[in-house]
Amino acid sequence: MAYAHQMDDGKYIASRLTGNKKNYLQLELSETACIPKVIPFPEYPEDEGIHNVSSQDVLRQVQEGIQYYFEKTGRLFHVAEIRFYESDDYADAVYGWLALKIFELADQQA
């Protein structure tokens, strides 16, 4: 199950917690096309040195989510910033799926 909401600063977050697996994605959406900055969050002390997920993996998955949502709805989202935890559990499509949850929420709020 995924949980998505918009924070007070306008950024969107989505997270997935299933059993002992976790993933967290924060997106800053943009009104115009841009190249997204991909920034890992600082590590928690207990996760120091754990690097399960790379910036390239997250960027690729979010871009796939953008493309899928556009093909499905005709709505194109632009992402200015992507944030995640490198210590998250790797899954091949999870960040694209979380991005879809954010896009669905943003569409509902539009």
N, C-alpha and C positions, 0 to 999 in steps of 0.2 A: 504494500500500500504506500502511496506517495502523499505527501502533504505539501501544499504550495500556498504561499501568501505574499502580499506586497508589504514591504517594510515602510516605515515612516519617511525614509529618504527616497522612496520611489523605486528602489531596487526590489527585485523579486527573488525569493528563495524557494527551493523545493528540496525535500529530503525524503529518503526511503530508508526505513528500518525494518528489516525482516530477520527474525532470529538474531544471530550474531553478526549479520552483515549490515553495513551502513554506507550511505552515499549522501552527499550534500552538494548542492549546486546553487550558486548565486549568480544572477544575470542582471546587468544593467542594460536596459533596452534603449535604443536610439531612434529618433524620428528619421534619420538619414543613413544611407549606406556608409559603413565604416569598417575598418579592420579591427577586430576585437582584441583587446589586451587580455591575456590569459595569466592570471596571478594566483598562485597557490596561497591559501591562508597560512599563517604561521602555525607551526606544529604545536600540539599540546605536549607537555613534558613526557607523558606516558607513551606518546607516539613518535618520539624523537628518533630519527633515522629510518623510519618506515616509509618507503616510497613505492606503493603499489600502483599508483596511477600517475601518468605523465601529462604534462600540459598538452602535448600533441594528441594523445588519446581523447582527452576531454574536448579539445577544439574540434577534432574530427567528428565526434559523436554529436556535439551541439550543432555543427553545420549540417549533418545528416538530419537532425531533428527539424532544423529550419526548412530544409528542402522538402521533407515529408509533409510538414504542416502546410507549406505553400501548395504542394500538389493536391493535398486533401481539401483545402479551404480557399485557395486563391489569395490568402493573406500572407504577406511577406514581412517577417520581423527582422530588424537589424539589431545586432548585439554589440554594444560598446565595450563591455567588460564581462569576463567570466572568472569566477572564483570557485575554488574547490579545495578539498584536503587531499594531499598526496597519500595520506594514510588510509583513505577510503578503500573499501573492498572493490577490486576490479571486476567489472562485468562488461561485456562487449558493447552493449547498447544502452546501458542504464542512464548515461548523461543525456543522450538524445531523448529518451523517454521522459526524464525529468524536465528537459527543456520544453517538450510538448505540454506537460502539465502547466508550466509557466505561461506558455503561449495561450492555452485554453483559458486560463484565469485572466490574462491581459485582455483577451477578446471579450470576455464576459463583462469586464469593467469598462470597456470602451463605449 
